[in-house]
């Protein structure tokens, strides 16, 4: 049962990362890293993703 739960969690994280990529323009790897660091709070993820994207454009 734990394997099924882990797979489901991975699927949810993949979907969340994909949505973050579409909304902010960061890479999927960056999105997954933000999710690991911040968690799954959408507003926090989106704010940090936009900050990251702007920072990349400046640098």
Secondary structure, DSSP 8 states (H G I E B T S, - for coil): -HHHHHHHHHHHHHHHHHHHHHHH---HHHHHHHHHHH-S-HHHHHHHHHHHHHHHHH-
